[in-house]
Amino acid sequence: MKIYQLHRKYLFSKINVIITTILIGITILFSIAIIEPFKDSSVRWMNRFYITNNFEQAYITFVKIIMIFFSCYLFSSCFSKNNDNYYIILIDNISKSKYLISKVVTIKIKILEILVIILFIYIVINYVFNQWYIINISIFKSFGIIYLLANIYGLVSLILIKVINTIYSVMISLGFYLISEILIDYEVSSQMISIIQLFFPTTYLKDNDLFLKYGIFHLMILMALYFFIGYLFYLKKE
């Protein structure tokens, strides 16, 4: 357990705590702005289905974007040369494999913690401002998909930081995500979309639910694949 405590100590650096706080603050402000709580209550009641659906769609899209951005930053930052040198402290007590796996697990737990907080914000905002709101089980599925996507692009950042060895590699992984998002939004080419989605997946909204080109099982396989590639690059580079 000491190794996980050490990872969390470095993970919760001052800059990361500030970024996390800003992230949560922006999420709260975005939620209040989208839900428009100060409109006339009778108008809100008449449009309750539209308000609920619009808020859910906007919130899911927003959370997906910020969590992928945050995950890419976190993986790149934590595995950059400057933030990964405390392995020297443990070199006599722990293998590189155990060090890497424990660090990736710690980052994934951190991402999950943030996502749970953001989900809690969504539920609270709804219950405070939308008295008619009833939790839909699909929201948990959507957040589960977002969690998998965030980890996938985070692992892409891990691979790139070890190949390119610069913190700016995070921009490349974000670029892959944005290209995938743009292609699927504008339906540029079904063949191109199929290829891009195979390696850099994203979601599309339909009836307030998140859908994937190849399904959740594909995300799990991709996450395992990128972790394995990152594992090989990490051991080779180190």
C-alpha positions in Angstrom: 0.0 0.0 0.0 3.0 2.3 0.6 3.6 2.5 -3.2 0.0 3.7 -3.8 0.4 6.3 -1.0 3.6 7.6 -2.6 1.9 7.8 -6.1 -1.0 9.7 -4.6 1.4 12.1 -2.8 3.0 13.0 -6.2 -0.3 12.9 -8.0 -1.8 15.4 -5.6 0.8 18.1 -6.3 -0.2 21.7 -5.9 -0.7 22.3 -9.6 -2.8 19.2 -10.0 -5.0 20.1 -7.0 -5.5 23.6 -8.5 -6.4 22.2 -11.9 -8.8 19.7 -10.3 -10.5 22.5 -8.3 -10.8 24.7 -11.4 -12.3 21.7 -13.3 -15.0 21.1 -10.7 -15.7 24.8 -10.4 -16.2 25.1 -14.2 -18.5 22.1 -14.1 -20.7 23.7 -11.5 -20.8 27.0 -13.3 -21.6 25.3 -16.6 -24.4 23.2 -15.0 -26.1 26.3 -13.5 -25.8 28.2 -16.8 -27.3 25.4 -18.9 -30.1 24.5 -16.5 -31.3 28.2 -16.4 -32.7 28.1 -12.9 -34.0 31.7 -12.8 -36.6 31.3 -15.5 -40.2 31.5 -14.5 -41.2 28.3 -12.7 -44.4 27.8 -14.7 -42.5 28.1 -18.0 -39.9 25.7 -16.7 -42.7 23.2 -15.7 -44.3 23.4 -19.2 -40.9 22.7 -20.8 -39.6 20.3 -18.2 -39.0 17.4 -20.6 -37.0 19.7 -23.0 -35.1 21.2 -20.0 -34.2 17.8 -18.6 -33.1 16.3 -21.9 -31.2 19.4 -23.0 -29.3 19.5 -19.7 -28.5 15.9 -19.8 -27.2 16.0 -23.4 -25.1 19.2 -22.8 -23.7 17.9 -19.5 -22.7 14.5 -20.9 -21.0 16.1 -23.9 -19.2 18.6 -21.6 -18.1 16.0 -19.2 -16.8 13.7 -21.9 -14.6 16.5 -23.3 -13.2 17.8 -20.0 -12.5 14.3 -18.7 -10.6 13.2 -21.8 -8.6 16.5 -21.7 -7.9 16.0 -17.9 -6.9 12.4 -18.4 -4.5 13.2 -21.2 -2.9 15.9 -19.1 -2.7 13.7 -16.0 -1.1 10.7 -17.8 1.4 13.0 -19.7 2.2 15.0 -16.6 2.7 12.0 -14.3 4.9 10.1 -16.7 6.9 13.1 -17.9 10.6 13.0 -17.0 10.4 15.5 -14.2 7.4 13.9 -12.5 8.5 10.3 -12.9 12.0 10.4 -11.4 10.9 9.4 -7.8 11.2 5.8 -9.1 14.8 6.1 -8.0 13.7 6.1 -4.4 12.1 2.7 -4.9 14.6 1.1 -7.2 15.9 -1.4 -4.7 12.4 -2.4 -3.4 10.1 -2.6 -6.4 10.3 -3.8 -10.0 9.6 -1.5 -12.9 6.5 -3.5 -13.8 5.0 -3.2 -10.4 5.9 0.5 -10.3 4.2 1.2 -13.6 1.1 -0.9 -12.9 0.6 0.7 -9.5 1.0 4.2 -10.9 -1.5 3.6 -13.8 -4.0 2.2 -11.3 -3.6 5.2 -9.0 -4.2 7.6 -11.9 -7.3 5.6 -12.9 -8.6 5.8 -9.4 -8.1 9.5 -9.4 -10.0 9.9 -12.7 -12.8 7.8 -11.2 -12.9 9.9 -8.1 -13.3 13.1 -10.2 -15.9 11.5 -12.4 -18.0 10.4 -9.3 -17.8 14.0 -8.0 -19.0 15.3 -11.3 -21.8 12.8 -11.4 -22.8 13.8 -7.9 -22.9 17.5 -9.1 -25.2 16.5 -11.9 -27.7 14.7 -9.6 -27.6 17.5 -7.0 -28.1 20.3 -9.6 -31.1 18.3 -11.0 -32.7 17.8 -7.7 -32.2 21.4 -6.6 -33.5 23.1 -9.7 -35.6 20.4 -11.5 -38.1 19.2 -8.8 -39.6 16.8 -11.3 -36.3 15.0 -11.9 -36.0 11.2 -11.6 -32.6 9.5 -12.0 -32.4 7.6 -15.2 -30.2 4.5 -15.1 -28.7 5.5 -18.5 -26.7 8.3 -16.9 -24.6 5.7 -15.1 -23.9 3.9 -18.3 -23.0 7.2 -20.0 -20.5 8.0 -17.2 -19.1 4.5 -17.4 -18.4 5.0 -21.1 -16.8 8.4 -20.5 -14.5 6.8 -17.9 -13.3 4.2 -20.4 -12.8 6.8 -23.1 -10.8 9.0 -20.7 -8.5 6.1 -19.8 -8.0 5.1 -23.4 -6.8 8.6 -24.4 -4.8 8.9 -21.2 -3.0 5.7 -22.1 -2.4 7.1 -25.6 -0.7 10.1 -23.9 1.4 7.7 -21.8 2.7 6.0 -25.0 3.4 9.4 -26.7 5.2 10.8 -23.7 7.6 7.9 -23.7 8.1 8.0 -27.5 8.4 11.8 -27.9 9.6 12.6 -24.4 7.9 16.0 -24.2 4.8 17.2 -22.2 3.5 18.6 -25.5 2.7 15.1 -26.6 -0.6 15.6 -24.8 -1.6 17.8 -27.7 -1.2 14.9 -30.1 -3.5 12.6 -28.1 -6.0 15.4 -27.8 -5.7 15.9 -31.6 -6.6 12.3 -32.2 -9.7 12.7 -30.0 -10.8 15.9 -31.7 -10.4 14.5 -35.2 -12.5 11.5 -34.2 -15.1 13.8 -32.7 -15.3 16.0 -35.8 -15.5 13.1 -38.2 -18.3 11.4 -36.4 -20.2 14.7 -35.8 -20.1 15.8 -39.5 -20.3 12.2 -40.9 -17.5 13.0 -43.3 -16.9 9.4 -44.6 -18.3 6.2 -43.3 -15.2 4.3 -44.2 -12.9 6.8 -42.7 -15.0 7.0 -39.5 -14.9 3.2 -39.2 -11.1 3.2 -39.3 -10.6 6.1 -37.0 -13.2 4.8 -34.5 -11.3 1.5 -34.4 -8.3 3.1 -32.8 -9.6 6.5 -31.5 -13.2 5.9 -30.4 -15.7 8.5 -29.3 -19.5 8.5 -28.9 -22.6 10.0 -30.5 -25.8 11.0 -28.8 -29.1 9.4 -29.7 -32.3 9.7 -27.6 -30.2 11.1 -24.6 -28.0 8.0 -24.6 -24.4 7.5 -25.6 -23.7 5.1 -28.4 -20.4 3.7 -29.7 -19.4 2.5 -33.1 -18.1 -0.8 -31.9 -19.5 -1.1 -28.4 -18.2 -1.1 -24.8 -16.3 -4.4 -25.2 -14.2 -2.8 -28.0 -13.3 0.0 -25.5 -12.1 -2.5 -23.0 -10.0 -4.4 -25.5 -8.5 -1.1 -26.7 -7.7 0.0 -23.2 -5.9 -3.2 -22.5 -4.0 -2.9 -25.8 -2.8 0.6 -25.2 -1.8 -0.3 -21.7 0.3 -3.2 -23.0 1.9 -0.9 -25.7 2.6 1.7 -23.0 4.0 -1.0 -20.7 6.5 -2.1 -23.4 7.6 1.4 -24.3 8.0 2.3 -20.6 10.2 -0.6 -19.8 12.3 -0.1 -22.9 12.7 3.6 -22.4 13.5 3.3 -18.7 
